[in-house]
Amino acid sequence: MAYVINDRRSSALGGQSRDRSRSAITTIAWHYSAVARSVRKFITGHEEYWKNTLGWDRGGYHFYIDADGNIWQNYDYERITWGVKDNNGYVVHICVEAGDGNDYLSEQVAARDWLTRKIMADLNIPASKVKGHWEIYNNSSCPGYTKAQMDEFRTILAQPADAVPAISNRVPVNYEATITRGGYSIDSKPWGEGGFETWAYTDDLLYRTFSFYEETADGAYANGAGLGWVDKKALGKPRRDARYKATVVSGGYSVDTLPWGENGFQQLGATDNHVDKEITVLMETKNGEYAYIRNSEKELGWVDKKALKKL
C-alpha cells in the first residue's frame, strides 16, 4: 500500500524553527486526539484551541493522522512541540484522530505503524523507545492502550517490514465554501477511491457553509471538517444561512445566477416580475448585501437586498 505524507508545515501553528538537533531525539510518542473520530475536528481545530484557549505558541504533534487515515506533517523533526508535559525536548509526537482507544479505524492504525517505522529509520530510534503518552508522563490514558498492548506493538515494530514509499495525493488547503448544489454524495474518501463509503448527500446540506482542509491533487474533491469528501462542483463561495420571509418591494434589480458582479454571474430575470410578491430568502452573501431567493414554485436566484423588505 502507498501512504501519503501531506505537508502542512508552512501553515502549522507557530511555524518552524530548529530547537534541537536530530541526535537529541530518542523517543516516539503515540497520542489520540481525545475528540471522537466522527467529529472530524482535524488538526486545525486543535490548533485553534491551543492558541485561543491555552495560549500556546505552537502545536502538540509533529504528525497527525486524520479520521480517514491520511498522514499530515505539521513540524520538522528539529521543532520541539507541546505533546507531553515537561517531556518534549527528546520526543517526536504522532497523534491519531480518535476519541479513545476503541475509536481507531484500522486504516489509521496501519498508517501509524508505517509512519512510526519511517521515523524509527529516519532517526535511528529502536522499537523499545516507542511510547504511549501515559508511559512518558502519566497524566492521562492516552493513547488508550495498556502496557501489555504497547509491549505487543513494540514487538511488532521490532520486526522487519518492507519500506513503502510515500506518495502525496492530497493537498492541504484552508478555506470556507457553501454547499450550493444538490445531487452530490458526501463520502468517506474521494468518490471512486478504493474503499470509499457514501455517508450522505448534499441535498440535505444545501446552503450550509463548511471549512475545507484538504483536496485531491487534481483539485476535483475537497474534504470538509465535520462533513467529509465532496465533489467541488457542489460548492460555491462562502455564504451565510438565512431563512426568512420577505416581500419584493422594488423593480429594476436583476435576478442572477450569482451575486451581481461575482465572477461568472449571469442575469436570469428581474425583480419587476415579482414586485409585491412574497418570497423566501435561503441564504445571503457574507457581507449581507445579496440574498438568494425562491418563491412558492421554484428558486429564483440572487438579488440585491435593497429590492426586498423583510417580513
MARLO-946405 format. One record per residue (C-alpha): residue number from 0; residue in three letters; chain; x negated, y negated, z negated. Coordinates in steps of 0.25 Angstrom, whole numbers. Layout:
BEGIN
ATOM    n  res  chain     px     py     pz
ATOM  NUM  ALA      A      X      Y      Z
...
This chain:
BEGIN
ATOM    n  res  chain     px     py     pz
ATOM    0  MET      A      0      0      0
ATOM    1  ALA      A     -5    -14      3
ATOM    2  TYR      A     -4    -24     -8
ATOM    3  VAL      A     -2    -39     -8
ATOM    4  ILE      A    -10    -49    -16
ATOM    5  ASN      A     -3    -62    -13
ATOM    6  ASP      A    -12    -74    -16
ATOM    7  ARG      A     -5    -86    -24
ATOM    8  ARG      A    -18    -91    -31
ATOM    9  SER      A    -16   -104    -25
ATOM   10  SER      A     -3   -107    -31
ATOM   11  ALA      A     -5   -100    -45
ATOM   12  LEU      A     -3   -108    -57
ATOM   13  GLY      A    -16   -115    -61
ATOM   14  GLY      A    -23   -111    -48
ATOM   15  GLN      A    -37   -104    -48
ATOM   16  SER      A    -50   -106    -55
ATOM   17  ARG      A    -62    -98    -59
ATOM   18  ASP      A    -60    -96    -74
ATOM   19  ARG      A    -69    -83    -75
ATOM   20  SER      A    -78    -74    -67
ATOM   21  ARG      A    -73    -61    -62
ATOM   22  SER      A    -82    -53    -70
ATOM   23  ALA      A    -75    -59    -83
ATOM   24  ILE      A    -62    -51    -79
ATOM   25  THR      A    -61    -38    -85
ATOM   26  THR      A    -46    -35    -87
ATOM   27  ILE      A    -34    -34    -78
ATOM   28  ALA      A    -21    -37    -86
ATOM   29  TRP      A     -7    -32    -82
ATOM   30  HIS      A      6    -40    -85
ATOM   31  TYR      A     20    -40    -82
ATOM   32  SER      A     27    -54    -79
ATOM   33  ALA      A     38    -51    -91
ATOM   34  VAL      A     48    -56    -81
ATOM   35  ALA      A     57    -45    -74
ATOM   36  ARG      A     53    -42    -60
ATOM   37  SER      A     68    -44    -56
ATOM   38  VAL      A     66    -59    -59
ATOM   39  ARG      A     55    -61    -49
ATOM   40  LYS      A     49    -72    -56
ATOM   41  PHE      A     35    -71    -49
ATOM   42  ILE      A     22    -78    -53
ATOM   43  THR      A     27    -92    -50
ATOM   44  GLY      A     38    -91    -61
ATOM   45  HIS      A     28    -87    -71
ATOM   46  GLU      A     19    -98    -67
ATOM   47  GLU      A     30   -108    -69
ATOM   48  TYR      A     32   -102    -83
ATOM   49  TRP      A     17   -102    -87
ATOM   50  LYS      A     15   -116    -82
ATOM   51  ASN      A     28   -123    -87
ATOM   52  THR      A     31   -115    -99
ATOM   53  LEU      A     17   -110   -104
ATOM   54  GLY      A      9   -122    -99
ATOM   55  TRP      A     -1   -112    -92
ATOM   56  ASP      A    -11   -117    -82
ATOM   57  ARG      A    -11   -104    -75
ATOM   58  GLY      A     -4    -91    -73
ATOM   59  GLY      A     -5    -78    -80
ATOM   60  TYR      A     -9    -68    -69
ATOM   61  HIS      A    -19    -66    -58
ATOM   62  PHE      A    -10    -57    -51
ATOM   63  TYR      A      6    -56    -51
ATOM   64  ILE      A     14    -44    -45
ATOM   65  ASP      A     28    -49    -42
ATOM   66  ALA      A     41    -42    -42
ATOM   67  ASP      A     39    -35    -29
ATOM   68  GLY      A     25    -30    -32
ATOM   69  ASN      A     17    -41    -24
ATOM   70  ILE      A      4    -46    -29
ATOM   71  TRP      A      1    -60    -31
ATOM   72  GLN      A    -13    -66    -35
ATOM   73  ASN      A    -12    -79    -44
ATOM   74  TYR      A    -26    -81    -48
ATOM   75  ASP      A    -41    -77    -45
ATOM   76  TYR      A    -47    -67    -54
ATOM   77  GLU      A    -56    -79    -59
ATOM   78  ARG      A    -44    -86    -64
ATOM   79  ILE      A    -40    -84    -79
ATOM   80  THR      A    -25    -83    -81
ATOM   81  TRP      A    -16    -82    -93
ATOM   82  GLY      A    -11    -68    -93
ATOM   83  VAL      A    -15    -63   -107
ATOM   84  LYS      A    -16    -71   -119
ATOM   85  ASP      A    -31    -74   -123
ATOM   86  ASN      A    -36    -63   -113
ATOM   87  ASN      A    -37    -69    -99
ATOM   88  GLY      A    -51    -72    -96
ATOM   89  TYR      A    -54    -58    -92
ATOM   90  VAL      A    -41    -53    -86
ATOM   91  VAL      A    -34    -53    -73
ATOM   92  HIS      A    -19    -53    -74
ATOM   93  ILE      A     -9    -45    -66
ATOM   94  CYS      A      6    -47    -68
ATOM   95  VAL      A     17    -39    -63
ATOM   96  GLU      A     31    -46    -61
ATOM   97  ALA      A     39    -37    -71
ATOM   98  GLY      A     47    -39    -84
ATOM   99  ASP      A     41    -28    -91
ATOM  100  GLY      A     34    -14    -89
ATOM  101  ASN      A     47     -8    -84
ATOM  102  ASP      A     49    -19    -73
ATOM  103  TYR      A     37    -16    -64
ATOM  104  LEU      A     40    -12    -49
ATOM  105  SER      A     32      0    -44
ATOM  106  GLU      A     27    -10    -33
ATOM  107  GLN      A     22    -19    -44
ATOM  108  VAL      A     14     -8    -51
ATOM  109  ALA      A      8     -3    -39
ATOM  110  ALA      A      3    -18    -35
ATOM  111  ARG      A     -2    -20    -49
ATOM  112  ASP      A    -10     -7    -48
ATOM  113  TRP      A    -16    -11    -35
ATOM  114  LEU      A    -19    -25    -40
ATOM  115  THR      A    -25    -20    -53
ATOM  116  ARG      A    -35    -11    -45
ATOM  117  LYS      A    -39    -22    -36
ATOM  118  ILE      A    -42    -31    -47
ATOM  119  MET      A    -50    -20    -54
ATOM  120  ALA      A    -58    -18    -41
ATOM  121  ASP      A    -60    -33    -40
ATOM  122  LEU      A    -65    -36    -54
ATOM  123  ASN      A    -71    -22    -57
ATOM  124  ILE      A    -61    -20    -69
ATOM  125  PRO      A    -58     -6    -74
ATOM  126  ALA      A    -44      0    -75
ATOM  127  SER      A    -47      0    -91
ATOM  128  LYS      A    -46    -15    -90
ATOM  129  VAL      A    -32    -16    -84
ATOM  130  LYS      A    -24    -20    -96
ATOM  131  GLY      A     -9    -23    -99
ATOM  132  HIS      A     -7    -37   -105
ATOM  133  TRP      A     -4    -32   -118
ATOM  134  GLU      A    -17    -24   -119
ATOM  135  ILE      A    -25    -37   -117
ATOM  136  TYR      A    -16    -45   -127
ATOM  137  ASN      A     -5    -38   -134
ATOM  138  ASN      A      6    -49   -133
ATOM  139  SER      A     16    -43   -124
ATOM  140  SER      A     19    -29   -118
ATOM  141  CYS      A     15    -34   -104
ATOM  142  PRO      A     13    -27    -94
ATOM  143  GLY      A     23    -17   -101
ATOM  144  TYR      A     14     -5   -101
ATOM  145  THR      A     10      3   -113
ATOM  146  LYS      A     -5      6   -115
ATOM  147  ALA      A     -3     21   -110
ATOM  148  GLN      A      3     15    -97
ATOM  149  MET      A     -8      5    -96
ATOM  150  ASP      A    -18     16    -98
ATOM  151  GLU      A    -11     24    -87
ATOM  152  PHE      A    -12     12    -77
ATOM  153  ARG      A    -27     11    -81
ATOM  154  THR      A    -30     26    -78
ATOM  155  ILE      A    -23     24    -64
ATOM  156  LEU      A    -31     11    -61
ATOM  157  ALA      A    -44     18    -65
ATOM  158  GLN      A    -42     28    -53
ATOM  159  PRO      A    -46     24    -39
ATOM  160  ALA      A    -35     18    -30
ATOM  161  ASP      A    -36     15    -15
ATOM  162  ALA      A    -38      0    -13
ATOM  163  VAL      A    -27     -7     -5
ATOM  164  PRO      A    -29    -20      2
ATOM  165  ALA      A    -21    -32     -2
ATOM  166  ILE      A    -12    -37     10
ATOM  167  SER      A     -6    -50      8
ATOM  168  ASN      A      9    -50     14
ATOM  169  ARG      A     14    -61      4
ATOM  170  VAL      A     12    -76      4
ATOM  171  PRO      A     14    -84     -9
ATOM  172  VAL      A     24    -96     -7
ATOM  173  ASN      A     31   -105    -17
ATOM  174  TYR      A     44   -112    -12
ATOM  175  GLU      A     59   -112    -14
ATOM  176  ALA      A     69   -109     -4
ATOM  177  THR      A     84   -107     -4
ATOM  178  ILE      A     92    -95      2
ATOM  179  THR      A    100   -101     13
ATOM  180  ARG      A    104    -89     22
ATOM  181  GLY      A    111    -76     18
ATOM  182  GLY      A    109    -62     24
ATOM  183  TYR      A     95    -60     20
ATOM  184  SER      A     91    -50      9
ATOM  185  ILE      A     83    -52     -3
ATOM  186  ASP      A     73    -41     -5
ATOM  187  SER      A     62    -35    -14
ATOM  188  LYS      A     52    -37     -3
ATOM  189  PRO      A     52    -44     11
ATOM  190  TRP      A     63    -38     19
ATOM  191  GLY      A     58    -25     26
ATOM  192  GLU      A     45    -23     18
ATOM  193  GLY      A     43     -9     13
ATOM  194  GLY      A     52     -7      0
ATOM  195  PHE      A     60    -20      0
ATOM  196  GLU      A     73    -20     -6
ATOM  197  THR      A     85    -29     -4
ATOM  198  TRP      A     90    -36    -17
ATOM  199  ALA      A    100    -46    -12
ATOM  200  TYR      A    104    -55      0
ATOM  201  THR      A    102    -70      2
ATOM  202  ASP      A    118    -71      4
ATOM  203  ASP      A    119    -70    -12
ATOM  204  LEU      A    108    -81    -14
ATOM  205  LEU      A    111    -92     -4
ATOM  206  TYR      A    107   -106     -7
ATOM  207  ARG      A     98   -101    -19
ATOM  208  THR      A     84   -106    -20
ATOM  209  PHE      A     72    -97    -24
ATOM  210  SER      A     57    -99    -26
ATOM  211  PHE      A     49    -91    -16
ATOM  212  TYR      A     35    -86    -20
ATOM  213  GLU      A     30    -77     -8
ATOM  214  GLU      A     33    -74      6
ATOM  215  THR      A     29    -63     16
ATOM  216  ALA      A     17    -66     24
ATOM  217  ASP      A     25    -69     37
ATOM  218  GLY      A     34    -79     29
ATOM  219  ALA      A     47    -71     32
ATOM  220  TYR      A     51    -67     18
ATOM  221  ALA      A     50    -74      5
ATOM  222  ASN      A     50    -69    -10
ATOM  223  GLY      A     58    -78    -20
ATOM  224  ALA      A     57    -78    -35
ATOM  225  GLY      A     70    -72    -40
ATOM  226  LEU      A     74    -68    -26
ATOM  227  GLY      A     66    -58    -18
ATOM  228  TRP      A     61    -58     -4
ATOM  229  VAL      A     70    -64      7
ATOM  230  ASP      A     69    -68     22
ATOM  231  LYS      A     65    -82     23
ATOM  232  LYS      A     75    -85     33
ATOM  233  ALA      A     85    -85     22
ATOM  234  LEU      A     78    -96     15
ATOM  235  GLY      A     79   -111     16
ATOM  236  LYS      A     73   -123      9
ATOM  237  PRO      A     76   -124     -6
ATOM  238  ARG      A     90   -129     -9
ATOM  239  ARG      A     97   -130    -22
ATOM  240  ASP      A    110   -123    -24
ATOM  241  ALA      A    122   -132    -25
ATOM  242  ARG      A    137   -126    -25
ATOM  243  TYR      A    147   -137    -26
ATOM  244  LYS      A    159   -142    -18
ATOM  245  ALA      A    159   -156    -10
ATOM  246  THR      A    166   -164      0
ATOM  247  VAL      A    160   -169     13
ATOM  248  VAL      A    163   -184     12
ATOM  249  SER      A    155   -190     23
ATOM  250  GLY      A    153   -187     38
ATOM  251  GLY      A    141   -190     46
ATOM  252  TYR      A    132   -180     40
ATOM  253  SER      A    126   -168     47
ATOM  254  VAL      A    128   -153     42
ATOM  255  ASP      A    115   -146     45
ATOM  256  THR      A    109   -132     45
ATOM  257  LEU      A     98   -138     35
ATOM  258  PRO      A     98   -151     27
ATOM  259  TRP      A     97   -162     36
ATOM  260  GLY      A     83   -165     41
ATOM  261  GLU      A     77   -152     36
ATOM  262  ASN      A     69   -145     46
ATOM  263  GLY      A     77   -137     56
ATOM  264  PHE      A     91   -143     52
ATOM  265  GLN      A    102   -143     62
ATOM  266  GLN      A    115   -150     62
ATOM  267  LEU      A    127   -141     61
ATOM  268  GLY      A    138   -152     60
ATOM  269  ALA      A    142   -164     52
ATOM  270  THR      A    150   -168     39
ATOM  271  ASP      A    160   -175     48
ATOM  272  ASN      A    167   -162     49
ATOM  273  HIS      A    168   -159     34
ATOM  274  VAL      A    172   -173     28
ATOM  275  ASP      A    181   -172     16
ATOM  276  LYS      A    180   -157     16
ATOM  277  GLU      A    175   -149      4
ATOM  278  ILE      A    162   -141      5
ATOM  279  THR      A    153   -133     -4
ATOM  280  VAL      A    138   -136     -6
ATOM  281  LEU      A    130   -124     -7
ATOM  282  MET      A    116   -130     -9
ATOM  283  GLU      A    108   -143     -8
ATOM  284  THR      A     94   -147     -4
ATOM  285  LYS      A     85   -148    -16
ATOM  286  ASN      A     86   -164    -15
ATOM  287  GLY      A    101   -163    -15
ATOM  288  GLU      A    103   -171     -2
ATOM  289  TYR      A    109   -160      7
ATOM  290  ALA      A    119   -149      4
ATOM  291  TYR      A    123   -136     11
ATOM  292  ILE      A    138   -135     12
ATOM  293  ARG      A    149   -126     16
ATOM  294  ASN      A    164   -127     18
ATOM  295  SER      A    175   -117     15
ATOM  296  GLU      A    171   -110     28
ATOM  297  LYS      A    156   -110     30
ATOM  298  GLU      A    143   -116     27
ATOM  299  LEU      A    141   -129     34
ATOM  300  GLY      A    127   -133     32
ATOM  301  TRP      A    118   -145     25
ATOM  302  VAL      A    124   -159     23
ATOM  303  ASP      A    119   -171     17
ATOM  304  LYS      A    125   -172      3
ATOM  305  LYS      A    129   -187      6
ATOM  306  ALA      A    141   -181     14
ATOM  307  LEU      A    146   -173      2
ATOM  308  LYS      A    153   -176    -11
ATOM  309  LYS      A    153   -166    -22
ATOM  310  LEU      A    166   -162    -28
